[in-house]
């Protein structure tokens, strides 16, 4: 199984060594300045400003150790090649009227739809436009407002954040889709530029923040430690055997056992308890310019809906820069990702996203990464396994998985307060 799927942040030297981009020189990373000025995430995900992960971070008080910065833009692409249109995702009725994604009459229809979503009240049938919302599909809703296929594309993929078009015809899914769109619009309204935020110095700050908070409550984090074996008492987990390497002295190792009644872990620790659901394709790119047609944004999410490029799955681009203290000024880190749809040349599947980046200084692309999910819920043996990180450039699907693990492990739903007073978000 592939390496651990935890959030990791690499310097340029680590990045070149991991992906074998050594070339002819012995230290090619030197051209990009000091290695410690780079914090390159291997998991390219952004946080929704009003999303559940933000709620969780605030409710656990881990945000006292974190500072965030807005992502400058949220974009969607229509078409391909030189004729492609890249535009800001309209999140309100007024933005719909000025969007280049639609013609004049379609702008009015989109405006009416977004106004309806904003006024929608699940408990007030008079706001449902005569639709039986609990039973109808999003196709029924789109048809009601007469929305064109391209408009359905950016609404479903860039606002509701679905990864494919499977949701459209599912009866009873309209309510969920409406709530997703409302979350996007509310997150957008919170900070103005985009619905997304990102930690200064990269996603590695998230586990560091939890480690610091855990220490306050008596928790223990063990770094440089490998799990050698899982121990059982009958059919139930009872502990682990592990090896901890002494920092600065890789020849010294301490082996130990620890007891437990429950283990939460990612799939890479449990190869016999998971199954492969697909393969993630990912390319990390270093740029020395912003992406064209994005108003010179210093950071962004850009989604290429699958129908625009003849695919079944969307292509995602997440880009950050020195604005988030992850690289020196003048450089940008863009990560293109999608789910593999064939076993052929995987570069070709990512190519529409790579084409959007323009000139690329460095590309780091490994083999397809297997995506896993647990085959059991964990109640039998006390081992609760997460899913692998998917191709999306946001944390919404991952947060759903976190809530699912919590429910399986505790028997209760994870409930968090919608408070954000402890969230520090920088602007300029």
FIGUPA-520407 format. One record per residue (C-alpha): y, z, x; residue in one letter; residue number from 1. Coordinates in steps of 0.5 Angstrom, whole numbers, plus 500, padded with zeros to 3 digits. Each point is the difference from the previous one (the first is absolute). Layout:
y;z;x;type;seq
Y;Z;X;a;NUM
...
***
This chain:
y;z;x;type;seq
500;500;500;x;1
507;499;502;x;2
505;505;504;x;3
503;506;495;x;4
504;497;495;x;5
505;506;500;x;6
508;498;501;x;7
501;498;508;x;8
506;499;503;x;9
500;496;507;x;10
504;499;506;x;11
501;492;502;x;12
495;502;506;x;13
495;503;495;x;14
501;494;496;x;15
499;495;505;x;16
494;503;503;x;17
497;501;493;x;18
500;493;498;x;19
499;497;507;x;20
507;496;500;x;21
500;501;508;x;22
501;493;502;x;23
501;498;507;x;24
504;506;502;x;25
498;507;501;x;26
505;504;496;x;27
503;495;495;x;28
503;505;495;x;29
505;502;505;x;30
505;494;498;x;31
501;504;493;x;32
503;506;504;x;33
497;507;500;x;34
494;501;497;x;35
502;506;497;x;36
505;497;496;x;37
495;497;496;x;38
496;503;494;x;39
496;494;497;x;40
496;502;493;x;41
493;497;500;x;42
501;502;492;x;43
505;496;497;x;44
502;504;494;x;45
507;502;497;x;46
501;505;495;x;47
503;499;493;x;48
506;505;499;x;49
498;502;494;x;50
493;500;501;x;51
494;505;500;x;52
499;500;507;x;53
508;502;501;x;54
499;505;494;x;55
494;503;504;x;56
504;500;507;x;57
505;504;496;x;58
496;505;496;x;59
496;502;506;x;60
507;501;504;x;61
497;496;506;x;62
507;496;499;x;63
503;506;504;x;64
497;496;506;x;65
502;493;498;x;66
506;496;500;x;67
500;493;496;x;68
504;494;500;x;69
500;494;495;x;70
497;494;500;x;71
505;495;500;x;72
497;495;495;x;73
494;498;496;x;74
499;492;499;x;75
495;495;497;x;76
499;493;502;x;77
499;494;496;x;78
497;494;502;x;79
498;498;507;x;80
503;497;507;x;81
507;498;500;x;82
501;499;493;x;83
498;508;499;x;84
505;504;496;x;85
500;507;503;x;86
504;505;496;x;87
502;507;498;x;88
495;503;495;x;89
504;501;493;x;90
499;507;498;x;91
505;500;494;x;92
503;495;495;x;93
506;499;503;x;94
497;498;507;x;95
495;496;496;x;96
506;496;498;x;97
502;498;507;x;98
494;499;503;x;99
498;493;503;x;100
493;501;498;x;101
501;498;493;x;102
504;494;496;x;103
505;502;495;x;104
496;501;494;x;105
494;503;503;x;106
506;505;503;x;107
501;502;493;x;108
493;501;498;x;109
499;504;506;x;110
506;504;499;x;111
498;502;493;x;112
493;502;503;x;113
503;505;505;x;114
505;503;495;x;115
494;501;495;x;116
496;503;506;x;117
506;505;501;x;118
500;502;493;x;119
493;500;499;x;120
497;507;497;x;121
493;501;499;x;122
501;505;495;x;123
505;495;496;x;124
496;494;497;x;125
507;498;498;x;126
501;498;507;x;127
494;496;501;x;128
502;493;497;x;129
495;500;495;x;130
494;500;505;x;131
494;505;500;x;132
501;502;507;x;133
494;505;501;x;134
496;494;498;x;135
503;494;502;x;136
500;496;507;x;137
506;499;505;x;138
499;492;498;x;139
502;502;493;x;140
506;504;502;x;141
502;494;505;x;142
499;495;494;x;143
504;504;495;x;144
506;499;505;x;145
498;493;502;x;146
500;501;507;x;147
498;495;505;x;148
494;500;505;x;149
505;501;506;x;150
503;506;496;x;151
494;503;499;x;152
498;499;507;x;153
506;504;503;x;154
500;505;494;x;155
492;502;501;x;156
500;499;507;x;157
506;503;503;x;158
502;505;495;x;159
494;502;497;x;160
497;499;506;x;161
493;497;498;x;162
496;497;506;x;163
497;494;495;x;164
501;497;493;x;165
494;504;498;x;166
504;505;496;x;167
504;495;495;x;168
494;499;495;x;169
497;507;500;x;170
501;503;493;x;171
503;507;500;x;172
504;499;507;x;173
507;498;498;x;174
502;508;499;x;175
498;501;508;x;176
504;493;502;x;177
506;502;496;x;178
500;507;504;x;179
499;497;506;x;180
506;495;499;x;181
504;506;498;x;182
498;504;506;x;183
502;494;505;x;184
507;500;496;x;185
501;507;500;x;186
499;500;508;x;187
504;495;501;x;188
506;503;496;x;189
499;506;504;x;190
503;498;507;x;191
502;493;498;x;192
498;495;505;x;193
492;500;499;x;194
495;505;496;x;195
497;501;507;x;196
501;506;506;x;197
497;501;506;x;198
500;506;505;x;199
504;499;506;x;200
495;499;507;x;201
495;497;495;x;202
494;503;496;x;203
497;504;505;x;204
506;505;498;x;205
496;501;494;x;206
493;503;503;x;207
505;504;505;x;208
504;503;494;x;209
493;503;497;x;210
498;502;506;x;211
506;505;501;x;212
500;502;493;x;213
493;501;501;x;214
501;505;506;x;215
505;504;496;x;216
494;502;494;x;217
495;501;506;x;218
497;493;500;x;219
497;497;506;x;220
500;493;503;x;221
496;498;505;x;222
502;494;504;x;223
496;496;505;x;224
494;502;496;x;225
494;496;498;x;226
495;501;495;x;227
493;500;503;x;228
496;502;494;x;229
500;502;492;x;230
496;507;499;x;231
496;501;493;x;232
497;506;497;x;233
495;496;495;x;234
504;495;497;x;235
507;503;501;x;236
505;499;506;x;237
500;507;504;x;238
504;498;506;x;239
501;495;506;x;240
499;499;507;x;241
506;498;504;x;242
502;499;507;x;243
507;501;502;x;244
503;497;507;x;245
505;504;504;x;246
507;497;500;x;247
501;497;507;x;248
493;501;502;x;249
495;495;497;x;250
494;503;504;x;251
501;506;496;x;252
497;501;493;x;253
498;506;496;x;254
495;499;495;x;255
500;505;494;x;256
497;500;492;x;257
505;502;494;x;258
497;502;493;x;259
503;497;494;x;260
498;499;493;x;261
504;494;499;x;262
502;494;504;x;263
506;495;498;x;264
500;494;505;x;265
501;492;501;x;266
494;496;499;x;267
499;499;508;x;268
497;506;500;x;269
495;499;495;x;270
496;493;501;x;271
494;502;496;x;272
505;502;494;x;273
504;494;499;x;274
500;493;498;x;275
504;494;503;x;276
505;497;494;x;277
504;495;504;x;278
503;498;507;x;279
507;502;502;x;280
504;494;504;x;281
506;503;504;x;282
505;497;505;x;283
505;504;504;x;284
506;496;502;x;285
506;502;505;x;286
506;496;498;x;287
507;500;503;x;288
504;497;493;x;289
500;502;493;x;290
496;496;495;x;291
503;494;498;x;292
503;500;492;x;293
500;507;500;x;294
507;502;501;x;295
499;502;507;x;296
496;506;497;x;297
498;505;506;x;298
494;502;496;x;299
496;497;494;x;300
494;499;496;x;301
499;493;498;x;302
494;498;495;x;303
497;493;500;x;304
497;500;493;x;305
493;497;501;x;306
501;494;495;x;307
506;498;504;x;308
495;498;506;x;309
494;499;496;x;310
496;506;501;x;311
497;506;496;x;312
504;505;504;x;313
507;501;502;x;314
503;500;507;x;315
504;506;502;x;316
505;501;505;x;317
503;506;502;x;318
506;500;506;x;319
503;506;503;x;320
505;500;506;x;321
504;505;504;x;322
504;502;494;x;323
494;505;499;x;324
499;502;507;x;325
494;496;501;x;326
502;495;506;x;327
506;498;504;x;328
506;497;497;x;329
499;492;499;x;330
493;501;499;x;331
496;500;493;x;332
493;502;498;x;333
497;495;495;x;334
493;501;497;x;335
496;495;496;x;336
494;502;496;x;337
496;497;495;x;338
492;501;497;x;339
496;495;503;x;340
497;494;495;x;341
495;497;505;x;342
497;500;507;x;343
503;495;503;x;344
507;500;504;x;345
503;506;498;x;346
507;498;504;x;347
500;495;494;x;348
500;505;495;x;349
506;503;503;x;350
504;494;502;x;351
504;500;494;x;352
503;507;502;x;353
500;498;507;x;354
504;494;498;x;355
505;504;497;x;356
502;504;506;x;357
502;494;504;x;358
500;501;508;x;359
495;505;502;x;360
500;504;506;x;361
494;503;500;x;362
494;500;495;x;363
494;505;500;x;364
494;498;496;x;365
494;503;500;x;366
493;499;496;x;367
500;501;493;x;368
500;507;498;x;369
494;502;495;x;370
503;504;494;x;371
495;505;497;x;372
500;505;494;x;373
495;506;499;x;374
493;498;496;x;375
500;507;497;x;376
506;505;498;x;377
498;506;504;x;378
498;505;495;x;379
493;500;503;x;380
501;501;507;x;381
507;503;500;x;382
502;494;504;x;383
506;496;497;x;384
502;494;503;x;385
506;496;500;x;386
501;492;499;x;387
502;496;506;x;388
508;498;500;x;389
501;493;497;x;390
504;494;501;x;391
506;503;496;x;392
507;501;504;x;393
501;506;496;x;394
496;507;498;x;395
499;500;493;x;396
493;498;500;x;397
499;505;506;x;398
503;505;496;x;399
495;499;494;x;400
494;501;504;x;401
503;507;503;x;402
501;502;493;x;403
493;498;498;x;404
497;504;506;x;405
504;506;498;x;406
497;499;493;x;407
493;499;503;x;408
500;506;505;x;409
504;505;495;x;410
498;498;493;x;411
507;500;498;x;412
506;495;500;x;413
505;500;505;x;414
506;502;497;x;415
507;499;504;x;416
507;502;498;x;417
505;494;500;x;418
505;503;504;x;419
503;497;506;x;420
505;505;503;x;421
497;501;506;x;422
500;492;502;x;423
504;498;505;x;424
502;493;500;x;425
505;496;505;x;426
504;494;498;x;427
504;497;505;x;428
***
